């Protein structure tokens, strides 16, 4: 009718092997017959869209850096679903710790249900994450404890995870590998602590706050 409009939608499937990039879609010309039998032709309409297979993002960070030979250190991972509309399942990646620093190994044991039901993180020299799931736009974080080899030489050690893979409604999507560095110090790192003599105080009370700095290295002043 006059001064009215209509809308309708069509679900499209992007081919699984489509290359990343910008694409355009053009309709045919639009034709119509008016009530007075006159004929109208409207120009074709062009709409643009982009394809990006990297729909999941991984970040990796060490809880302490630098570390000393023989220390433990946490490694923290965060996975993010970059899609605003598609949930991701079967998220997976691996991290070869031994390739970064020979003997670097996880000591925290296998972990379950850390990024969705059925997800897991396991391994020692190589950590393997599998079975993750994330709602659209969601993220999850998890950590593992690593043991730095006691005989490690002071240096900066670089490592790279695998790429991340996931399933989005039957299509395989990916995320880039993540590089990281871990610095091993030549000496045993000092420690720092503080404590209150009276941890429970009343209004107007006083106490002593003690700081302790310890040089844990037996050879370096």
C-alpha positions in Angstrom: 0.0 0.0 0.0 1.0 3.7 -0.3 3.6 4.9 2.3 4.2 1.4 3.6 7.3 -0.9 3.6 8.2 -4.5 4.2 11.2 -6.3 5.5 12.4 -9.9 5.2 15.7 -11.7 5.9 17.6 -14.6 4.3 20.2 -16.7 6.2 23.5 -17.0 4.2 26.3 -19.4 4.7 29.9 -18.3 4.1 31.9 -21.1 2.5 34.3 -22.8 4.9 37.3 -22.1 2.7 36.6 -18.4 2.1 39.6 -16.2 2.4 39.7 -13.4 4.9 38.8 -10.0 3.3 36.1 -7.6 2.3 33.3 -8.6 0.0 30.4 -6.9 -1.7 27.0 -8.3 -2.8 24.9 -6.6 -5.4 21.2 -7.2 -6.2 19.7 -7.0 -9.6 17.7 -3.8 -10.5 14.4 -3.6 -8.8 11.3 -3.4 -10.9 7.7 -2.6 -9.9 4.3 -1.9 -11.5 2.4 1.0 -9.9 -1.4 1.1 -9.5 -1.8 3.3 -12.5 0.0 0.6 -14.6 3.2 2.6 -15.0 6.5 0.8 -14.7 9.3 1.8 -12.3 12.9 0.5 -12.3 15.2 1.2 -9.3 19.0 0.8 -9.4 20.7 -2.3 -7.9 21.7 -2.2 -4.2 25.2 -3.1 -3.0 26.0 -4.2 0.5 29.4 -5.0 2.0 30.6 -7.6 4.5 33.9 -8.9 5.7 35.2 -12.4 6.4 37.6 -13.0 9.2 38.4 -16.5 10.3 40.1 -15.2 13.6 37.0 -15.3 15.8 38.7 -16.4 19.0 41.5 -14.6 20.8 44.1 -16.0 23.2 46.3 -14.0 25.5 49.1 -15.4 27.7 51.1 -13.8 30.6 53.4 -14.9 33.3 52.4 -13.9 36.9 56.0 -13.1 37.8 58.8 -11.9 35.5 61.8 -12.2 36.0 62.1 -15.5 37.9 65.0 -17.3 39.4 66.3 -20.8 38.7 64.2 -23.3 40.6 61.3 -20.9 41.2 57.7 -21.5 40.5 55.7 -19.2 38.3 52.1 -19.0 37.2 51.1 -18.8 33.6 47.8 -17.1 32.9 45.6 -17.7 29.8 42.5 -15.8 28.6 40.3 -16.9 25.8 37.8 -14.5 24.2 35.0 -15.1 21.7 35.2 -12.2 19.3 31.9 -13.0 17.6 28.9 -10.9 18.8 26.4 -13.6 17.6 27.9 -17.0 17.5 28.8 -19.3 20.4 32.1 -21.2 20.2 32.6 -24.9 21.1 35.5 -27.3 20.9 38.0 -24.5 21.6 41.5 -26.0 21.7 45.2 -25.0 21.7 48.5 -26.2 23.1 51.6 -24.6 24.6 55.0 -26.3 24.3 56.7 -25.1 27.5 59.7 -27.3 27.0 60.4 -25.7 23.6 60.5 -22.3 25.3 62.8 -23.4 28.1 64.1 -26.9 28.4 62.7 -28.5 31.5 60.0 -25.9 32.1 57.0 -27.9 33.2 53.6 -27.6 34.7 53.2 -28.9 38.3 49.5 -28.0 38.9 48.1 -31.2 37.4 45.1 -31.6 35.2 42.2 -29.2 35.5 38.6 -29.7 34.4 35.7 -27.4 33.5 37.8 -24.3 33.5 36.3 -22.7 30.3 32.9 -24.3 29.9 31.6 -27.8 30.9 33.9 -30.5 29.7 36.9 -28.3 29.1 40.3 -29.4 30.3 43.9 -28.4 30.7 46.5 -31.1 31.0 50.1 -32.0 30.4 53.6 -31.1 31.9 56.2 -30.2 29.3 53.4 -29.3 26.9 50.1 -27.9 28.1 47.0 -29.0 26.1 43.7 -27.2 26.4 40.6 -28.8 24.8 36.8 -28.8 24.9 36.3 -25.2 25.7 33.1 -23.3 25.0 32.2 -19.6 25.1 29.0 -17.7 24.5 29.0 -14.9 22.0 31.3 -12.1 23.3 32.3 -14.0 26.4 35.8 -14.8 27.8 37.3 -17.1 30.3 40.6 -17.2 32.2 42.6 -20.0 33.8 46.2 -20.5 35.1 48.8 -23.2 35.7 51.8 -23.4 38.0 55.1 -24.0 36.3 58.5 -25.1 37.7 61.5 -23.3 36.4 64.5 -25.8 36.1 67.1 -25.2 38.9 70.0 -25.1 36.4 68.5 -22.6 34.0 70.9 -20.1 32.6 70.1 -16.5 33.0 68.4 -15.4 29.8 65.2 -14.3 28.1 63.3 -17.3 26.8 60.8 -16.9 24.0 57.9 -19.3 23.2 54.8 -19.4 21.0 51.6 -21.3 21.6 49.8 -23.1 18.8 47.0 -21.4 16.9 43.6 -21.6 18.6 40.8 -23.6 16.9 37.1 -23.6 17.6 33.7 -24.6 16.1 31.1 -21.9 15.4 27.8 -23.5 14.3 29.6 -26.2 12.4 32.3 -23.9 10.9 35.9 -24.1 11.9 37.3 -20.7 13.1 40.7 -19.9 14.3 42.7 -17.5 16.4 46.4 -16.6 16.0 49.3 -18.1 18.0 50.5 -16.0 21.0 54.2 -15.3 21.6 55.6 -14.7 25.2 58.9 -14.3 27.0 60.1 -15.4 30.4 63.2 -13.9 31.9 65.3 -16.0 34.2 67.6 -14.1 36.5 71.2 -15.1 37.3 70.6 -15.0 41.0 68.0 -16.0 43.6 65.5 -13.1 43.7 65.0 -11.3 47.0 61.7 -11.6 48.9 59.7 -8.9 50.6 57.2 -9.3 53.4 55.3 -7.2 56.0 53.3 -8.0 59.1 51.4 -6.2 61.9 52.2 -7.0 65.5 48.5 -6.7 66.4 46.3 -7.5 63.4 43.1 -6.7 65.3 43.0 -3.1 66.6 40.3 -0.9 68.2 39.7 2.8 67.3 42.6 4.9 68.5 44.9 1.9 69.0 48.4 1.5 67.7 50.6 -1.3 66.5 54.0 -2.0 64.9 54.2 -2.7 61.2 57.3 -4.7 60.3 58.9 -5.0 56.9 61.4 -7.8 56.1 63.5 -7.8 52.9 65.5 -11.0 52.4 68.4 -11.6 50.1 67.8 -15.2 49.2 71.0 -15.5 47.1 74.0 -17.0 48.8 76.6 -15.4 46.6 75.4 -12.0 45.5 75.2 -8.9 47.7 
